[in-house]
Amino acid sequence: MKLVGIVLKNRSERAEQASALLVKYLESRGIEYFIISSMEGELEKGIEKRIAQCDLSVAFGGDGTLLFAARVFSKYDIPIVGINLGGLGFITEFREDEVLECVECFIQGHHSYEMRMMIDMHIYRGKTLFRKSTGLNDLVVTSGGISRLLEFEVFSGYNLIGAYRADGIIIATPTGSTGYSLAAGGPIINPTMSAFIISPICPHALGARPLVVPSDEIIKVKVLSQKRAVTATVDGQIAVELAEGDEIQVLKSDRVTRLVSVGKRSFYDIVREKLAWKG
């Protein structure tokens, strides 16, 4: 291993302190590294080039930090180690005191990968592609201003799922099923599966319920609300203002997030621990 990219939770003193042990270890092994903050914005060209040359990325923070790392490093198929520094994190498998053991296992080849499906979001204004982005967790469409019911149509492929009046809608991946989608009443899905979860947020009609659909179909959300502030957000970190008539297309990305696992704990262990499931 020659180069490691370290991602720190933005403005987190704890993340800086937690990474110090890894930095010392890498220096003792003669392994190069660089550090970036999980802050949205354009990366410097020099950093982008180094990211492409990485053998491994280690993210210190919570799920939000790992979501940032996924968008940055998955472009080059770089495996990621997620270090959870507390909180509810479902994606970050490892604890702070396990980082050196995990990296050593990676170097020795005593590891496996969890391949996580990602989504591509394409926003069309008329027939023009207005904006696109890639995420690991979800796309959320909500009111960008005063909380009011929004109106939109949702399609799976060419099939109309429904015309909704709701506070918003979530299109989540299996990885994102334990995020906002879960809070909106959506199901928990094993994150290595391939599917979309469509969860309306506080729908006006009581019959509107979350729906799981195949990931080989394109999900379309058409904004019908007039003179309302509507925002599309990817992974809770990238926001785009929408207008009436805009169409959002969500499709399975060619990119995947490759998470390093050393068999410390399974997804079910994490869910059971975080949600306090007991008999």
Phi, psi and omega per residue, in radians:
M1 nan 2.266 -3.044
K2 -1.937 -0.562 -3.025
L3 -2.517 2.314 3.131
V4 -2.157 2.311 3.042
G5 -1.712 2.115 -3.108
I6 -1.823 2.208 3.123
V7 -1.937 2.195 3.133
L8 -1.923 2.448 3.011
K9 -0.958 2.304 -3.040
N10 -1.020 2.266 3.088
R11 1.000 0.650 3.134
S12 -1.954 1.952 3.100
E13 -1.155 -0.616 3.133
R14 -1.123 -0.686 3.115
A15 -1.102 -0.711 3.099
E16 -1.087 -0.770 -3.141
Q17 -1.151 -0.711 -3.117
A18 -1.162 -0.583 -3.107
S19 -1.357 -0.295 -3.074
A20 -1.049 -0.661 3.135
L21 -1.136 -0.722 3.100
L22 -1.144 -0.744 3.130
V23 -1.024 -0.792 3.133
K24 -1.081 -0.719 3.125
Y25 -1.109 -0.809 -3.122
L26 -1.102 -0.718 3.125
E27 -1.112 -0.657 3.127
S28 -1.190 -0.437 3.131
R29 -1.662 0.004 -3.125
G30 1.224 0.474 -3.135
I31 -1.718 2.246 3.132
E32 -1.295 2.725 3.137
Y33 -2.691 2.846 2.966
F34 -2.515 2.774 -3.059
I35 -2.159 2.319 3.030
I36 -2.269 2.742 3.125
S37 -1.686 2.594 -3.128
S38 -1.411 1.084 -3.123
M39 -2.084 2.238 -3.121
E40 -1.107 2.558 -3.130
G41 2.544 2.944 -3.119
E42 -1.292 2.304 3.104
L43 -1.394 2.588 3.085
E44 -1.106 2.594 -3.092
K45 -1.037 -0.660 3.136
G46 -1.115 -0.697 3.121
I47 -1.208 -0.715 3.122
E48 -1.026 -0.702 3.129
K49 -1.149 -0.702 3.141
R50 -1.211 -0.624 3.090
I51 -1.018 -0.749 -3.132
A52 -1.118 -0.377 -3.094
Q53 -1.681 -0.014 -3.056
C54 -1.185 2.627 2.971
D55 -1.692 -0.422 -3.049
L56 -2.782 2.599 2.986
S57 -2.113 2.431 3.078
V58 -2.147 2.117 -3.082
A59 -1.884 2.140 3.127
F60 -1.846 2.022 3.135
G61 2.796 -2.309 3.078
G62 -2.166 -2.764 -3.135
D63 -1.080 -0.625 -3.138
G64 -1.076 -0.697 3.109
T65 -1.144 -0.701 3.136
L66 -1.208 -0.615 3.097
L67 -1.083 -0.707 3.069
F68 -1.089 -0.836 -3.136
A69 -1.053 -0.655 -3.137
A70 -1.079 -0.768 -3.139
R71 -1.162 -0.604 -3.069
V72 -1.387 -0.781 -2.995
F73 -1.628 -0.431 -3.114
S74 -1.153 -0.414 3.099
K75 -0.977 -0.514 -3.116
Y76 -1.975 0.257 3.090
D77 1.024 0.659 3.133
I78 -1.513 2.228 3.111
P79 -1.184 2.644 -3.034
I80 -2.220 2.375 2.975
V81 -1.847 2.183 3.137
G82 -1.791 2.098 3.127
I83 -1.842 2.035 -3.099
N84 -1.509 2.105 -3.138
L85 -1.745 0.639 3.141
G86 1.836 3.100 -3.132
G87 1.499 -2.900 -2.977
L88 -1.604 0.015 -2.961
G89 -0.636 2.177 3.089
F90 -1.728 -0.428 -3.030
I91 -1.551 -0.618 -3.098
T92 -1.355 1.963 -3.002
E93 -1.402 -0.560 -2.913
F94 -1.797 2.574 3.060
R95 -1.499 2.883 -3.070
E96 -0.977 -0.697 -3.073
D97 -1.434 0.071 -3.128
E98 -1.835 0.022 -2.995
V99 -1.104 -0.794 -3.101
L100 -1.170 -0.706 3.088
E101 -1.052 -0.733 -3.121
C102 -1.156 -0.799 -3.136
V103 -1.138 -0.669 3.103
E104 -1.121 -0.735 3.073
C105 -1.047 -0.685 3.122
F106 -1.112 -0.784 -3.132
I107 -1.092 -0.696 -3.112
Q108 -1.400 -0.129 -3.141
G109 1.429 0.267 3.135
H110 -1.650 1.085 -3.071
H111 -2.650 2.983 3.016
S112 -2.379 3.111 -3.137
Y113 -2.150 2.504 2.914
E114 -1.850 2.087 -3.123
M115 -1.606 2.038 -3.076
R116 -1.866 2.213 3.099
M117 -1.074 2.441 3.058
M118 -2.054 2.899 3.125
I119 -2.105 2.584 2.954
D120 -1.855 2.317 3.085
M121 -1.928 2.192 3.067
H122 -2.090 2.182 3.106
I123 -1.884 2.168 3.139
Y124 -1.909 2.289 3.018
R125 -1.969 1.813 -2.921
G126 1.237 -2.261 3.107
K127 -1.773 0.107 -3.081
T128 -1.681 2.297 3.040
L129 -1.251 1.918 -3.008
F130 -1.524 -0.663 -3.095
R131 -2.810 2.587 3.040
K132 -2.493 2.706 -3.127
S133 -2.791 2.881 3.125
T134 -2.195 2.478 -3.141
G135 -2.536 2.937 3.136
L136 -1.811 -0.582 -2.992
N137 -1.658 -1.105 -2.989
D138 -2.938 2.888 2.906
L139 -1.978 2.309 3.121
V140 -2.182 2.253 3.065
V141 -1.940 2.069 -3.119
T142 -2.476 3.031 3.051
S143 -1.247 2.301 -3.119
G144 -1.527 -0.074 -3.098
G145 -2.307 -2.210 3.110
I146 -1.093 2.400 -3.084
S147 -1.185 1.936 3.082
R148 -2.445 2.744 3.096
L149 -1.101 2.399 3.066
L150 -1.821 2.737 3.088
E151 -2.113 2.295 3.128
F152 -2.782 2.781 3.042
E153 -1.923 2.514 -3.140
V154 -2.172 2.286 3.136
F155 -2.125 2.592 2.913
S156 -2.035 1.894 -2.966
G157 1.148 -2.210 3.109
Y158 -1.693 0.077 -3.054
N159 -1.679 2.199 3.080
L160 -1.285 2.114 3.061
I161 -1.421 -0.783 3.123
G162 3.074 2.806 2.993
A163 -1.815 2.088 -2.985
Y164 -1.930 2.570 2.822
R165 -2.089 1.994 -3.012
A166 -2.777 3.024 3.069
D167 -1.252 -0.300 3.132
G168 2.856 -2.975 3.120
I169 -2.582 2.595 -3.140
I170 -2.108 2.269 2.981
I171 -1.956 1.867 -3.011
A172 -1.985 2.667 2.960
T173 -1.494 2.983 3.023
P174 -1.006 -0.639 3.065
T175 -1.082 -0.694 -3.139
G176 -1.368 -0.035 -3.109
S177 -1.155 -0.339 3.112
T178 -1.707 0.196 3.137
G179 -1.796 -2.294 -3.115
Y180 -1.013 -0.641 -3.138
S181 -1.020 -0.714 3.118
L182 -1.109 -0.733 3.123
A183 -1.119 -0.482 3.131
A184 -1.539 0.137 3.081
G185 1.681 0.148 -3.137
G186 -1.332 2.859 -3.108
P187 -1.403 2.763 2.994
I188 -1.564 2.243 -3.113
I189 -2.140 2.432 3.069
N190 -0.928 2.200 -2.982
P191 -1.200 -0.192 3.109
T192 -1.533 -0.065 3.102
M193 -1.345 3.051 -3.130
S194 -2.251 1.843 -3.101
A195 -2.913 2.933 2.989
F196 -1.968 2.454 2.995
I197 -1.931 2.115 3.141
I198 -1.825 1.973 -3.058
S199 -2.177 1.920 3.025
P200 -1.200 2.535 -3.137
I201 -1.734 2.023 3.128
C202 0.805 1.051 -3.121
P203 -1.167 2.624 3.137
H204 -1.219 -0.584 3.131
A205 -1.609 2.194 -3.094
L206 -1.153 -0.369 -3.132
G207 -1.356 -0.189 -3.137
A208 -1.325 2.081 -3.062
R209 -2.278 2.767 3.089
P210 -1.031 2.608 -3.067
L211 -2.406 2.387 3.074
V212 -1.828 2.225 -3.099
V213 -2.263 2.780 -3.131
P214 -1.092 2.572 -3.105
S215 -1.422 -0.086 3.116
D216 -1.505 0.011 3.059
E217 -1.769 2.681 3.092
I218 -1.610 2.186 3.094
I219 -1.579 2.268 -3.131
K220 -2.096 2.328 3.070
V221 -2.113 2.075 3.134
K222 -1.880 2.175 -3.102
V223 -1.388 2.151 3.126
L224 -1.892 -0.248 -3.078
S225 -1.102 2.386 3.123
Q226 -1.827 2.405 3.071
K227 0.896 0.747 3.088
R228 -2.185 2.553 3.029
A229 -1.394 2.027 -3.121
V230 -2.179 2.371 -3.085
T231 -2.241 2.376 2.994
A232 -1.814 2.260 -3.096
T233 -2.203 2.292 3.088
V234 -1.803 2.167 3.104
D235 0.981 0.387 3.141
G236 1.186 0.234 -3.010
Q237 -2.271 -0.413 3.140
I238 -2.076 2.062 -3.053
A239 -2.026 2.444 3.115
V240 -2.318 2.251 3.089
E241 -1.342 2.352 -3.099
L242 -1.922 2.837 3.100
A243 -2.227 2.841 3.103
E244 -0.970 2.336 3.118
G245 1.597 -0.207 3.089
D246 -1.082 2.535 3.087
E247 -2.112 2.200 3.101
I248 -1.800 2.206 3.069
Q249 -1.925 2.233 3.119
V250 -2.032 2.160 -3.120
L251 -2.398 2.750 3.115
K252 -1.108 2.242 -3.099
S253 -1.395 2.692 2.995
D254 -1.263 -0.355 3.120
R255 -1.462 2.606 3.024
V256 -2.279 2.734 2.998
T257 -1.677 2.196 -3.100
R258 -1.819 1.802 -3.123
L259 -1.650 2.338 3.115
V260 -1.375 2.357 3.078
S261 -2.308 2.449 3.073
V262 -2.113 0.357 3.059
G263 1.320 0.348 3.139
K264 -1.146 -0.839 -3.140
R265 -2.722 2.542 -3.120
S266 -1.515 2.995 3.066
F267 -1.021 -0.680 -3.118
Y268 -1.200 -0.602 3.051
D269 -1.073 -0.774 -3.100
I270 -1.149 -0.805 -3.133
V271 -1.104 -0.770 -3.137
R272 -1.067 -0.716 -3.138
E273 -1.211 -0.830 -3.048
K274 -1.216 -0.632 -3.096
L275 -1.703 0.065 3.081
A276 0.941 0.845 3.094
W277 -1.323 2.133 3.115
K278 -2.462 2.661 3.128
G279 -1.378 nan nan
